[in-house]
Amino acid sequence: MLARIISLTCLLSPLALAQTYRPSGEKPPGPAREFRAAWAAVVHNIDWPSKKGLPASQQQAEMRAILDKMASLTMNALVLQVRPHCDAVYQSSKEPWSPWLTGTMGQSPGYDPLAFAIQQAHARGIEVHAWFNPFRALSNANHGTSGNHVCKASPHITKRYGNLVWCDPAAPETRARAFGAILDVVKRYDVDGVHLDDYFYPYPEGGRTFPDGRSPAVRRQIVDDFVEKLYADVKRSKPWVRVGISPFGIWRPGVPAGIEAGIDSYEQLGCDARKWLAKGWVDYLAPQLYWRDQPRKQSFSLLLSWWRQQGSRPVWPGIATTRIGGPEDGRPASEITRQIELSRGIGKNWSGHIHWSVKGLTKNLGGISTMLAKGAYAQPALVPPMPWINQKAPGRPAASAAGGASGLKLNLQSGDRATSRFAVQARFGNQWRLVKIVSAGATSVEVPTLAGRLPEAVAVSAVDRFGNASAPVVLAR
């Protein structure tokens, strides 16, 4: 009988026997870091919702599908447009509901889209950066407006420019409106970032000049003052909220040597993004580097190398994922994966990038999502820290683990209230890898096996809102 028991035991998989994990003195490498984001544009229903007038349940289902796709790709940030043109994709007492939700400006969609997106994103370990267009009043002058929209409430600060209506950035009321909207969201919503795009002054159109009678130098000063004050105001309110701007990808034609472009953003858009980076008025800059790496006249790598030399803060390029197979240049998906690899190797700052736009990933254009899942995004990554704001690590967590036939169960307990998430690493053989990033509200997590094998060791670090990580708790068997 004893021989039979011994025989049966030998036939059992190692995973069928309980594995005990005990504290270990190992020192694993720090968790992987990379900003992996995508823009989701609401204007013209580019990304979300797919069309105007959908019921709340369908809008919410579409948002969940976007976030599920991002989570499956181990992405960690959604840059969601919340103010397309002096309107609101959230409950606001200051500006009307955006017409891109219901089809009618000022009409409620029946829920709060920003609050919903934040709740759903955070549950998946994804940050939400609220994207504002600070000065655009209407993208089409023929669109209907509600009584509390700036075009009717304060028409004296608006100017017609071709088919656009623009709030004059020089008007104090324009800037006050923009500051008011942005700080209102920062204070009332649990956003992780504030994001502005390149529309400070409108792009040159048909040889027209913006009708304000001001010189390019005066316009730049107006925008500089706006950016500097916005950064200070956000940091005063919630210092962990990142401020990012995504300027046109070329600062000036001819800079660096060999670069050509039809638009001079410094002269024509009032954008001296190089200055904002050098002055530290942003936590990250995301120049829209929507070109291929060749030819050199608009080269992704040449431009990224130049931008990353202009200041010490991160430069996370915008990459044009939706141009895969498109009419602009018909680029293959491999061009995007190559640009991600270039973004990891150029310069000495934290790596990261933003996809324009999330639709390229949800549609898996050219197989890009499949390629990323198998390659560049095979493992999760934490959003990089902000040591220029805060370097105090959160308290070390407590953890216990036990392995069995179904895998390893890790029990978690945060060390202090500064903890916002846990980073879980696992060692298989000699190789450490980041396997899970979970909310601080999680009390346990399942650590997957690798080829049917339990990890030899696990490590848990607490991470705060600034991206600081604690010393890890390490358990080994």
N, C-alpha and C positions, 0 to 999 in steps of 0.2 A: 504493500500500500504506500509506504513512504517513497519507494522508487517511482511509483506512478505520479505522486504529487510533484516530486522533483522534475520528472519528465515534462509534466504540463507547464510548470513554471518556466522551464527553459524555452518552451514554445511561445510564450507570451512576448509581445512587442515590448521594447523598453519603455514605450510611452504608457503601457498599461499599468506599469508600476509607479506608485507615487514617487515624485522627485522632490526632495526638500532643498530649498534655497536658503543659504545663510549669509549674514553680512560678510563682505569681502573688502580687502584693502586695495583692490584693483583701481587704476585710474584711467578710465576710458577717455578718448578724445572728446572735445566739445561737440555738441549736436550740430548737424549740418545746418547751414544758414543760406537762405536765398529768398528774395522777394519774388514770388510767382503770382502775378496778378493779371486781370483782364478788365478792360473797360466794358461797361454795359450802358449803351446809349438809349435814352428814352425818346429823345427828339426824333420825329418822323418814324417812330417805332422801329428804329434800326435794330435794336437787340431785344428790348422788352418794354411793355408787353408786345406781342407779335402784331397786334392791331388795336385800334381804338375801340372802346365800347364793350370789351369782353367782360363777362361777369367776374366778380371778385374771386370766386373759386377758381376760375380758369387762369386769371392773372397769377394767383398764388401758386397754382400747379406749375405754371411756366417758370416762376422764380425758383421753386424747389428743384425743377429739372436742371436749371442752369447750375445751381449750387451742388446738386448731386454729381453733375459732370465734373465740376471743378474739384470736388472732394475726391472723386475717383482718380483724378490726375495729380493728387497731392498738391494742389495749388492752395495758396494761403491768403489771398486778398481779392476782393471784388471792388472795383472802382465804379460806383453806381451814380448815374446822373440824377440829381435831385432838384436842380433848378435850371431847366433848359433855356427859358427866356422870361425871367422875372415872374416865374410861377413856381409851384411847389408840388413835389412828388411825396408830400408828407403833410400832416395836419398843421396848418399855419394860420395865425391870426393876422399875418402881415401881407401875405401874397395869395393869389387865387390858386385853386387846384389846377394842375397842368391838364390841358386838353388832350394830351397824348394818352391819358388814362381812359377817359370816358367819351371823348369826342367833343366835349363842351367845356370851355374854360370855366372854372369855378364850381363845377359839379363834382361832388364827392364820389369816390369809387366805392364807398361803403366800408372801407377799412383804411389803416395807415400803412401804405406800402413800404416806407422806410423802416418803421418799427418791425414790420413782418420780416423784411429782408435781414435786418440785424439779428433778430431772434433765430431765424433759420440758419444764417451764416455762422453765427457764433456756436450753435449746436454742432456744426461740422468743423469747427476749428478754423474758420475763415474770417478774416478781418473785413470790415466794410469801411471804405473811404468814400465820403460823400463828395460828389463832384458837382461843382457850381460853375455856371457861366455868369461872371459878375456883372457884365454890362449889356449883353444882348437883350433887347426888349421883345423883338419878334423876328423869327426867321423868315416870315413872309408877311409883308405889310397888309395883305388882304385877309389874314386870319382874324376871326372874331375875337373880341376881348370882353372880359367882365368889367363891372364898374370899378372894382378895386385894383385892376391891373394898372401898371404905371402909365400906359398909353392914355388912359382916361383919368386916372387919379392925379398924375403929375406930367401932363403932356409937355410942359415947358422945359423939362430936362431931356426930352427925347429929340432925336434928329433922324430924318429919313436918309438912307444911303442906298441907292438902287432899290432893290426889293426888300431891304432890311429896315428895321427900326432899331435904333441904338440909343442907349442912355449915354449922354455926354459924360465921359469920365472926369472932365474938368469941373463938373457941377458938384458941389459938396453934397447935395441931396442924393445924387447918384451913388456916391461912395458910401454915404450913410445907409442907404437902402441895402447895398451889397453887404456891408459889415453887419447890419442888423439881421439879415437872413442867415448869414453864415454862423454868427455867434449864437443865434437862437437855436440852430440845429446842434451846435457843439454842446450847449448847456442842457438841452432837453433830451438828446438822444445819445445812446452809448456807442457813438461812432469811434472808429479807430484812427481815422484820418480825414483831413480836408484837402480837396484836390481842385485845382483850377486848370483849365486848358489854355490855349494860346489866343483866345478871342478877347484881348483887351481893347484893341481897336480892330475894326473889321478889315478883312483881307482886301487889298486893292482890287477894284472891279471896274472894268470898262474905262480905264483912264481917269476915273473920278478921284477926287480928293475928299476926305472926310470933312464935312462942312462946319469946322469949328474955328478956322482961321489961325490955328496954333502951329508952331514949328514942331518938327520931330523931336527936338531937344526938350521942349516944354512938355510934350506928351510923355516922353520917357520919364521925366521927373515926376509927373502925376502918377504914373504906374509904379515907379520905384517907391514913392511914398505909400501908395496903397499896399504893396507887397510887404514892405517893412512893418507897417502898422498891423496888417492882418496877422503876420507871424507872431508879433508881440502879444496881440490880443488873445489869440488862440492859446498860446503858452501860459498866459496869465490865468485863463479859465481852466484849462485841463492840459497840463504840460506833456502828458503822454500821447495826446492826439497829434499825429504826424501831419505836417503841412507839405504838400507836394504840388509842383506845377509842371505841366507838360507843354513846353514851348515848341514852336516850329523847329524842326531838326537842324536847321542851318542858322547860325547866329547872324553871319553876314556873308554874302557871296565872296569867294576868294579866301575865306578863313575856315580851315587852314588852306595852305596853298594847294591849288588844283581843284578845289571845291567850287561848283557852280550851282546857281539856283535863280529862279525868276523872282523870288520874293526876298526882300531885305527886311527881316523881322525887326532888326534894331532900328531901322530908319522908318519903316512903313507901319509897323504894328505897335510901336512904343515898347517893345520887349527887349530889355537888356538883361536877358536871363543869365548871361555870363557874370554880371555884377551880383545878381541875387545869390548865385552859387558861392561866389568869392566872399560875400558879406555874411553868409550863413543865415539868410532870410528864408531858407527852406530846409526841410529835413531830408528831402530828396528831390532831384530834378529828373524829369522823364522826357527828354527831347524826343520828338516824333521822328525817329529814324526809319522812315517807311521805304527806304530804297534798298536795292540789292547791294551786295558787297562790291560788285563790279558793274559798270565802269567806275573808275576812280573819281569822276566829276561829282558823283553823289554817293560816295562809298560809305557803307554802314560802319566798317571797322575804322576807317580814317576819321570819320566824324566822332565816333564813340571815343576813340583814343584822345582826340582833342578835347572833348567835353570833360573827360575824366581828369584832365590836367588843369582845369579851371578853378578848382576848389577842393576842399577836403570832405564835403558831404557826398553821399552816394549819388551816382548817376545811373538810373535804371531806364534803359532805352525803351521807347515804344516801338514795337515791331508789328509789321502789317500782315498779320496772319490771314485776314480776309482777302488778301490779294493772291492767295494760292490759286493758280489756274485761272485767274481773272483777266479782264481785258487790258489792265494797265501794263503788265509785263509777263503774265502767265507763269509766274515763278512756281517751282516745285516745292512741296512740303519740306524737302531736304534743305532748302535755303533758310527756312525758319529754324530748323533744328541746328543748323550751322551758326546762325546768328546767336542763338542761345549759348552755344559753346564759346563763341567769340566774347559774349558778354561776361562769361565766367573767367576769361583769361586776360582781358585787356585792363590795364590799370591795377591799382593796389587796394581799391576800396571794396566794400561788401558787394556781392553780386546780386543781380536782380534784373527784371524786365517786365513789361506790361504788354499783353496782346491786344492789338486793335483788330477785331474786337472779340468778345466772347462767342459771337456767332460762328466764327471760324472754327472754334473748338467744339461747340455743340453740334455743328454740321459735319465735323470730322473732315474738313476740306482736304482733299488729296491724301487722306489717311493720317493727317497731322496728329490727331489725338492718340491714335494707335501707336504711332512712332514715339510720342512723348511718354506714354505709359510704359513702354518697353525700354526706353532709353533715358532721356534727360530727367524725367520725373519718376523714375523707378522707385525712389525713396523719398519720404517726406523731407521738408526743410522748415526750420523756424524762420520767421521774419527777422532780419538783422536788428541788432540793438541800436540805441541812440546814446552813445557814451557822452556826447556833447550836452545832453540834457540831464542824464541820471546814470550813475554807475553802481548804485547800491543794489546788491543781489537780494532777492527774497529769501526767506527762511528755508532751510533745508527740509524737504518733506520726510515723511515716514512711509515705509513700504514693507510689505511681506509678500512672499510668492510661494506657490506650490504648483508643480507640474503633474499632469496626468495624461490619460489617453486622448483627451480633447485638446490638449495644449497647456499653456501656462496661464494661470490666473494671477494677476498682480493686484493687490489691495493697496490703495493710496490714501494718504492723509496729508493735507497741506500744512506747511510749517508756520504760515502767518497769512494775514489778510491781503498782503501784497500779491500773492500768487494768483495768476489768471489762467494758467494752464500747466500741464505737465508734459515734459518731453521724455519719452520712453525709448531707451536704446537697448539693443540686444547683441550679444556676442555669440556668433556661431563659428566654432573653431577659433581662429585668431582674428577674425574680422568683426569689428563693431559696426553696427548700422542703426540709424534712427528708424524705428518701426512705427511709432504712434505719437501723435500730438493730441491730447485730450483736454477738455475743459477742466478747470479747477473744481467744478461741481461733481466730477466723476469720482466715485469711491472705489471703483475697480476697473480693470481693463484686461481684455484677452490678448495675449501676445502670440502671434501666429508662429507655427512651426516652419522650418525650412527643410524641404525634402523629407518631411515626416520626422524631423529631428527637433527636440527641444533645444533652446539656447543654453549654452554653458553658463552664461551670466546675463543679468539684466541691470540696467542703471536707470534711475529716475531723477530728473532735475525739475525744480520748480522754475517757472518763467513768469515775469511780471509784465505789466502793460508797456513798459519801456523796452522790452526784449531782453532784459538782464536774466541770466540763468544762475541758479544756485549751484553749490557743489552737489554732485550726485550722490544718491544713496545707491550702493552697489551690492547686489546679491548674487551669489554663485552657488553651484551645486558640486 
